[in-house]
Amino acid sequence: MKFIFASKLIICSCCFAQGDLKEYVEAARNNNSEIRKARAEFNAFVEQENIVFANLLPSISARVSRSKVEQERSDSTRPKIKQNYITESDSLSLSQPLYRPRLLKDLENIRLLVDSEKLILEQKEELLVLKVANQYFDILDKQNKVDLIKKRIGLLEEQLEASKKTFLAGTGTITERAEVKSALDQAGAELIKNTQILKLAFSNLSLISGLDKVSTKELQYEEKEFEKFKVKNLKKWEEEALQRNFDTLSFQKRIEAAEAALSAERYNRYPTIDMSLQVARGSSESTFFVDSETTTKSVGITLSMPLYQGGSLSSRIRRSAETLNAEKEGLNFQREEIRRRVQNSFFGVVENFSLNDALETALESATIELEANKKSVTAGLRRRLDVLIAQQKAISIEQQLSAARIKIVLNWLQLNMLSGRLDEDKISKVSKILR
């Protein structure tokens, strides 16, 4: 089931989601002003179909007229005559198109355009889901940075305390203490900066979802769960994207609509036939007409044939033909763009899986190197600066490893969005790695 139109879960802006990605998606769908605006615009556009369809139906109108007449009449042989009287005129008219082939093509055109706009709305719905997921995992990435900085600060404080002891024991130097203190101060500044960045990320998620209070769960890496995000067969993904991507499908509908519009313009050269019915009643009373009343019933057929309109019909046909060509070229460009984006997302998943394996090995090596440096410092073979460098290296690898895992998930979501498959099941699969 796609994330479109009305949501099952109603969430008010004062609610508090317990860190679950699915809740934020549902909240954004209900509260996000951008998507609500898109839905309202679509609903307004749908009314165009009713307006065009109405042109095929009978048009009925009623007219009621009452007039007060003050008249003065004179001639050469009689005195002036003044008279006041009321005239009444009532009519009921009906007009029905009998043969207007353009109207049918106009209706076909607008229905295809409505289908196109619906697909665009569904694409916007999926983009919103992806936007929420990106913001959610951006918070996880920034939270991880803050946690690693805190971890680094803790390690530096241990190193600072150890350097004080070695200095007092006469085995350390004041330079070592200064180096550790400098690194600690720098880490403190980084913590302040990244904490503010994290707060901004939370604020952005709050704005997107429309929730006042937001929190996130933690990304738990389990090889078995992450195996589900592995992708194979790029060609198959490309074919699915070309067949199911909402932008591509929307372009196809627009091409069909442009073809209908071209046919409609050609039908402007055809004659039109309309039928009209009218029933009318009129009455008046004067010196010359006493209790005068007339009733008229009429039925008519009108044939209209365009003969010459200054070349405007030919110009409109050529314009519609060029619009059709532009839509076809737009579809070709869209397909190329979709294929390129699918490739980027596909290789993003593959490369980050490889990077994940490489960084896991690198982290093990960095941890061994760090422990070796600590022992060497104790033995007097290394300086504490070497330990600081090793610590920074290990923490940097941890950060890269976390970022690679986040990119795996985001590229996988992007790939599914491009293929028109970013449904509730995909969000549930991602939620399983958040605890």
C-alpha positions as CSV (number, residue, x, y, z in Angstrom):
1,M,0.0,0.0,0.0
2,K,1.5,3.3,-1.1
3,F,2.0,6.3,1.2
4,I,-0.7,8.3,-0.6
5,F,-3.8,10.3,0.3
6,A,-5.5,9.7,3.7
7,S,-3.4,8.1,6.4
8,K,-4.6,5.5,8.8
9,L,-2.9,7.1,11.8
10,I,-4.0,10.6,12.8
11,I,-1.3,12.4,14.7
12,C,-1.6,16.0,16.0
13,S,1.2,18.4,16.1
14,C,1.4,18.3,19.9
15,C,2.1,14.5,20.0
16,F,5.4,12.9,20.8
17,A,6.6,10.1,18.6
18,Q,8.6,7.5,20.5
19,G,11.5,7.6,18.1
20,D,9.9,5.3,15.5
21,L,10.6,6.1,11.9
22,K,7.1,4.9,10.8
23,E,5.5,7.3,13.2
24,Y,7.4,10.2,11.8
25,V,6.4,9.2,8.2
26,E,2.8,9.1,9.2
27,A,3.0,12.4,11.1
28,A,4.7,14.1,8.1
29,R,2.0,12.8,5.8
30,N,-0.7,14.3,8.0
31,N,1.0,17.5,9.1
32,N,3.5,18.5,6.4
33,S,2.2,21.7,4.8
34,E,4.0,21.1,1.5
35,I,2.3,17.8,0.9
36,R,-1.1,19.1,2.1
37,K,-0.7,22.0,-0.4
38,A,0.1,19.4,-3.2
39,R,-3.1,17.4,-2.3
40,A,-5.2,20.6,-2.4
41,E,-3.8,21.5,-5.8
42,F,-4.5,18.1,-7.1
43,N,-8.1,18.2,-5.8
44,A,-8.5,21.6,-7.5
45,F,-7.1,20.2,-10.8
46,V,-9.5,17.2,-10.7
47,E,-12.4,19.7,-10.9
48,Q,-11.2,20.5,-14.4
49,E,-12.5,17.1,-15.6
50,N,-16.0,18.0,-14.3
51,I,-15.8,21.4,-16.0
52,V,-14.9,19.9,-19.4
53,F,-17.5,17.1,-19.0
54,A,-20.2,19.7,-18.4
55,N,-19.6,21.0,-22.0
56,L,-21.1,17.7,-23.3
57,L,-24.3,18.1,-21.3
58,P,-27.4,20.2,-22.0
59,S,-27.4,23.8,-21.0
60,I,-30.6,25.0,-19.6
61,S,-31.4,28.6,-18.7
62,A,-34.5,30.5,-17.6
63,R,-35.2,34.2,-18.1
64,V,-37.8,36.3,-16.4
65,S,-38.3,40.0,-17.3
66,R,-40.7,42.6,-16.0
67,S,-40.7,46.2,-17.3
68,K,-42.7,49.2,-16.4
69,V,-43.4,51.4,-19.4
70,E,-44.4,55.1,-19.3
71,Q,-45.4,56.2,-22.8
72,E,-46.7,59.4,-24.3
73,R,-48.2,59.2,-27.8
74,S,-49.4,62.1,-30.1
75,D,-50.4,62.7,-33.7
76,S,-51.6,65.6,-35.7
77,T,-55.3,65.0,-35.3
78,R,-55.5,63.7,-31.7
79,P,-54.5,65.0,-28.4
80,K,-51.6,63.5,-26.5
81,I,-52.2,60.1,-24.9
82,K,-50.3,59.1,-21.8
83,Q,-50.3,55.5,-20.7
84,N,-48.5,53.4,-18.2
85,Y,-48.4,49.6,-18.4
86,I,-46.3,46.5,-17.5
87,T,-44.7,44.2,-20.0
88,E,-43.8,40.6,-19.1
89,S,-41.4,38.3,-20.8
90,D,-40.6,34.7,-19.6
91,S,-38.5,32.1,-21.4
92,L,-37.0,28.7,-20.9
93,S,-34.1,27.7,-23.2
94,L,-32.2,24.5,-23.7
95,S,-29.1,24.0,-25.8
96,Q,-27.5,20.6,-26.5
97,P,-24.4,19.9,-28.6
98,L,-25.1,17.1,-31.1
99,Y,-21.9,16.9,-33.0
100,R,-18.8,18.5,-31.4
101,P,-15.9,15.9,-31.7
102,R,-13.5,18.3,-30.1
103,L,-15.4,18.1,-26.8
104,L,-14.8,14.3,-26.6
105,K,-11.1,14.8,-27.2
106,D,-10.9,17.6,-24.7
107,L,-12.5,15.3,-22.1
108,E,-9.9,12.5,-23.0
109,N,-7.1,15.1,-22.7
110,I,-8.1,16.3,-19.2
111,R,-8.7,12.8,-17.9
112,L,-5.2,11.8,-19.0
113,L,-3.8,15.0,-17.4
114,V,-5.6,14.2,-14.1
115,D,-4.0,10.7,-14.2
116,S,-0.6,12.4,-14.7
117,E,-1.1,14.8,-11.8
118,K,-2.2,11.9,-9.6
119,L,1.1,10.1,-10.4
120,I,3.0,13.3,-9.6
121,L,1.3,13.5,-6.2
122,E,2.2,9.9,-5.5
123,Q,5.8,10.8,-6.4
124,K,5.7,13.7,-4.0
125,E,4.3,11.4,-1.3
126,E,7.3,9.1,-1.7
127,L,9.7,11.9,-1.8
128,L,8.3,13.1,1.5
129,V,8.9,9.6,3.0
130,L,12.5,9.6,1.7
131,K,13.0,13.2,3.1
132,V,11.8,12.1,6.5
133,A,14.1,9.0,6.4
134,N,17.1,11.1,5.3
135,Q,16.5,13.6,8.1
136,Y,16.0,10.7,10.6
137,F,19.3,9.1,9.6
138,D,21.0,12.4,9.5
139,I,20.2,12.7,13.2
140,L,21.6,9.3,13.8
141,D,24.8,10.3,12.0
142,K,25.2,13.5,14.0
143,Q,24.3,11.8,17.2
144,N,27.0,9.2,16.5
145,K,29.5,12.0,16.0
146,V,28.6,13.6,19.3
147,D,28.9,10.2,21.1
148,L,32.3,9.6,19.6
149,I,33.5,13.0,20.6
150,K,32.3,12.3,24.1
151,K,34.2,9.0,24.0
152,R,37.3,10.8,22.8
153,I,37.0,13.3,25.6
154,G,36.7,10.5,28.1
155,L,39.9,8.9,26.7
156,L,41.7,12.2,26.7
157,E,40.8,12.8,30.3
158,E,42.3,9.5,31.2
159,Q,45.4,10.3,29.2
160,L,45.6,13.7,30.9
161,E,45.3,12.1,34.4
162,A,48.0,9.6,33.4
163,S,50.3,12.3,32.1
164,K,50.0,14.1,35.4
165,K,51.0,11.0,37.3
166,T,54.0,10.3,35.0
167,F,55.1,13.9,35.3
168,L,55.0,13.8,39.0
169,A,56.9,10.6,39.0
170,G,59.5,12.2,36.8
171,T,59.0,9.8,33.8
172,G,56.8,12.2,31.8
173,T,57.3,15.7,30.3
174,I,55.3,18.9,30.5
175,T,55.1,18.8,26.7
176,E,53.1,15.6,26.8
177,R,50.7,17.2,29.3
178,A,50.3,20.2,27.1
179,E,49.7,18.1,24.0
180,V,46.9,16.1,25.8
181,K,45.4,19.3,27.3
182,S,45.3,20.9,23.9
183,A,43.7,17.9,22.3
184,L,41.1,17.9,25.1
185,D,40.3,21.5,24.7
186,Q,39.9,21.0,20.9
187,A,37.6,18.0,21.5
188,G,35.5,20.2,23.9
189,A,35.1,22.8,21.2
190,E,34.1,20.1,18.7
191,L,31.5,18.8,21.1
192,I,29.9,22.2,21.5
193,K,29.7,22.7,17.7
194,N,28.4,19.2,16.9
195,T,25.8,19.4,19.7
196,Q,24.4,22.5,18.2
197,I,24.3,20.8,14.8
198,L,22.5,17.9,16.3
199,K,19.9,20.2,17.8
200,L,19.3,21.8,14.4
201,A,18.9,18.3,12.9
202,F,16.2,17.5,15.5
203,S,14.5,20.8,14.8
204,N,14.4,20.0,11.0
205,L,12.8,16.6,11.7
206,S,10.3,18.4,13.9
207,L,9.4,20.9,11.1
208,I,9.0,18.1,8.5
209,S,6.9,15.9,10.7
210,G,4.9,18.6,12.4
211,L,5.7,17.2,15.9
212,D,6.7,19.4,18.7
213,K,8.9,16.8,20.4
214,V,11.1,14.3,18.5
215,S,13.5,11.6,19.5
216,T,15.3,8.8,17.6
217,K,16.2,5.2,18.2
218,E,19.7,3.8,17.7
219,L,20.9,2.1,14.6
220,Q,21.8,-1.5,15.6
221,Y,24.0,-3.3,13.1
222,E,23.2,-6.9,12.7
223,E,24.7,-8.7,9.7
224,K,21.6,-10.8,9.3
225,E,19.3,-7.8,9.1
226,F,21.6,-5.8,6.8
227,E,21.8,-8.7,4.4
228,K,18.3,-7.8,3.4
229,F,19.5,-4.5,2.0
230,K,21.9,-6.1,-0.5
231,V,21.0,-5.6,-4.1
232,K,21.7,-7.6,-7.2
233,N,21.0,-7.4,-10.9
234,L,21.3,-3.7,-11.9
235,K,19.5,-4.3,-15.2
236,K,16.4,-5.6,-13.4
237,W,16.3,-2.5,-11.1
238,E,16.6,-0.2,-14.2
239,E,13.8,-2.0,-16.0
240,E,11.5,-1.8,-12.9
241,A,12.3,1.9,-12.5
242,L,11.5,2.6,-16.1
243,Q,8.2,0.7,-15.8
244,R,7.1,1.8,-12.4
245,N,8.7,5.2,-11.6
246,F,6.0,7.7,-11.0
247,D,7.7,10.5,-12.9
248,T,8.1,8.2,-16.0
249,L,4.5,7.1,-15.8
250,S,3.4,10.7,-15.5
251,F,5.3,11.6,-18.6
252,Q,3.7,8.8,-20.5
253,K,0.2,10.1,-19.5
254,R,1.2,13.6,-20.6
255,I,2.3,12.3,-24.0
256,E,-1.1,10.6,-24.4
257,A,-2.8,13.8,-23.3
258,A,-0.7,15.8,-25.8
259,E,-1.8,13.4,-28.5
260,A,-5.5,13.9,-27.5
261,A,-4.9,17.7,-27.5
262,L,-3.5,17.5,-31.1
263,S,-6.5,15.6,-32.2
264,A,-8.8,18.1,-30.5
265,E,-7.1,21.0,-32.4
266,R,-7.6,19.1,-35.7
267,Y,-11.3,18.7,-35.0
268,N,-11.5,22.5,-35.0
269,R,-11.7,22.2,-38.8
270,Y,-14.8,20.1,-38.5
271,P,-18.4,21.4,-38.6
272,T,-20.4,21.5,-35.3
273,I,-24.1,20.9,-34.9
274,D,-26.2,22.1,-31.9
275,M,-29.8,21.8,-31.1
276,S,-31.8,24.5,-29.3
277,L,-35.3,24.4,-27.7
278,Q,-37.1,27.4,-26.3
279,V,-40.5,28.1,-24.8
280,A,-41.3,31.8,-24.3
281,R,-44.3,33.8,-23.0
282,G,-44.9,37.5,-23.3
283,S,-47.7,39.9,-22.3
284,S,-48.4,43.6,-22.2
285,E,-51.4,45.9,-21.7
286,S,-51.8,49.3,-23.2
287,T,-54.4,51.5,-24.9
288,F,-53.8,49.6,-28.1
289,F,-53.3,46.1,-26.8
290,V,-55.6,45.0,-24.0
291,D,-54.8,41.7,-22.2
292,S,-52.3,40.9,-25.0
293,E,-50.3,37.6,-24.4
294,T,-48.2,35.6,-26.7
295,T,-46.7,32.1,-26.3
296,T,-43.8,30.9,-28.5
297,K,-42.3,27.4,-28.8
298,S,-39.3,26.9,-31.0
299,V,-36.9,24.1,-32.0
300,G,-33.8,24.7,-34.0
301,I,-30.6,23.1,-35.4
302,T,-27.5,25.2,-35.9
303,L,-24.8,24.1,-38.2
304,S,-21.5,25.9,-37.9
305,M,-18.6,25.4,-40.3
306,P,-15.2,27.2,-39.9
307,L,-14.1,28.6,-43.3
308,Y,-11.3,31.0,-42.6
309,Q,-9.8,32.3,-39.3
310,G,-6.6,33.9,-40.4
311,G,-4.5,30.8,-40.2
312,S,-5.0,30.4,-36.4
313,L,-6.3,26.8,-36.8
314,S,-3.1,25.7,-38.6
315,S,-0.9,27.5,-36.0
316,R,-2.7,25.8,-33.1
317,I,-2.3,22.4,-34.7
318,R,1.5,23.0,-35.2
319,R,1.8,24.2,-31.6
320,S,0.1,21.1,-30.3
321,A,2.4,18.9,-32.5
322,E,5.5,20.6,-31.1
323,T,4.1,20.2,-27.6
324,L,3.8,16.5,-28.3
325,N,7.3,16.3,-29.5
326,A,8.6,18.2,-26.5
327,E,6.8,15.7,-24.2
328,K,8.3,12.8,-26.0
329,E,11.8,14.2,-25.7
330,G,11.1,15.0,-22.0
331,L,10.2,11.3,-21.5
332,N,13.5,10.2,-23.2
333,F,15.5,12.6,-20.9
334,Q,13.5,11.4,-17.9
335,R,14.4,7.8,-18.7
336,E,18.0,8.6,-19.0
337,E,17.9,10.5,-15.7
338,I,16.1,7.7,-13.9
339,R,18.6,5.2,-15.2
340,R,21.5,7.3,-14.0
341,R,20.0,7.8,-10.5
342,V,19.2,4.1,-10.3
343,Q,22.9,3.3,-11.1
344,N,24.1,5.8,-8.5
345,S,21.9,4.3,-5.8
346,F,22.6,0.7,-6.8
347,F,26.4,1.2,-6.7
348,G,26.0,3.3,-3.5
349,V,24.6,0.2,-1.8
350,V,27.2,-2.1,-3.2
351,E,30.2,0.2,-2.5
352,N,29.1,0.9,1.0
353,F,28.7,-2.8,1.8
354,S,32.3,-3.3,0.6
355,L,33.4,-0.2,2.6
356,N,31.6,-1.6,5.6
357,D,33.6,-4.9,5.4
358,A,36.9,-3.0,4.9
359,L,36.2,-0.5,7.8
360,E,35.4,-3.4,10.1
361,T,38.8,-4.9,9.4
362,A,40.4,-1.4,9.7
363,L,38.8,-0.8,13.1
364,E,40.1,-4.1,14.4
365,S,43.6,-3.1,13.3
366,A,43.3,0.4,14.7
367,T,42.1,-1.0,18.1
368,I,45.1,-3.3,18.2
369,E,47.4,-0.4,17.2
370,L,45.9,1.7,20.0
371,E,46.4,-1.0,22.7
372,A,50.0,-1.5,21.5
373,N,50.7,2.2,21.7
374,K,49.4,2.3,25.3
375,K,51.6,-0.5,26.3
376,S,54.6,1.1,24.6
377,V,54.0,4.4,26.5
378,T,53.9,2.4,29.7
379,A,57.2,0.8,28.7
380,G,58.7,4.2,27.8
381,L,59.0,3.3,24.1
382,R,56.3,5.7,22.8
383,R,55.0,9.2,23.6
384,R,51.5,9.9,24.6
385,L,51.1,11.9,21.4
386,D,51.3,8.5,19.6
387,V,48.4,7.3,21.7
388,L,46.4,10.4,20.9
389,I,47.0,9.8,17.2
390,A,46.0,6.2,17.5
391,Q,42.8,7.1,19.4
392,Q,41.8,9.7,16.8
393,K,42.4,7.2,14.1
394,A,40.2,4.5,15.7
395,I,37.4,7.0,16.4
396,S,37.6,8.3,12.8
397,I,37.2,4.8,11.5
398,E,34.2,4.2,13.8
399,Q,32.6,7.3,12.4
400,Q,33.3,6.2,8.8
401,L,31.9,2.8,9.6
402,S,28.7,4.2,11.0
403,A,28.3,6.6,8.0
404,A,28.8,3.7,5.6
405,R,26.0,1.7,7.2
406,I,23.7,4.7,7.1
407,K,24.5,5.3,3.4
408,I,23.6,1.6,2.8
409,V,20.1,2.2,4.1
410,L,19.5,5.6,2.5
411,N,20.7,4.4,-1.0
412,W,18.5,1.3,-0.6
413,L,15.5,3.5,0.1
414,Q,16.4,5.8,-2.8
415,L,16.6,2.8,-5.1
416,N,13.2,1.6,-4.0
417,M,11.7,5.1,-4.4
418,L,13.1,5.3,-8.0
419,S,11.5,2.0,-8.7
420,G,8.1,3.0,-7.3
421,R,8.3,0.5,-4.5
422,L,8.8,2.7,-1.4
423,D,5.8,1.3,0.4
424,E,5.0,0.5,4.0
425,D,6.9,-2.8,3.9
426,K,10.1,-1.1,3.0
427,I,9.8,1.4,5.9
428,S,9.0,-1.6,8.3
429,K,12.1,-3.3,7.1
430,V,14.2,-0.3,7.9
431,S,12.5,0.1,11.3
432,K,13.8,-3.3,12.3
433,I,17.4,-2.1,12.5
434,L,16.3,0.8,14.8
435,R,16.1,-0.1,18.5
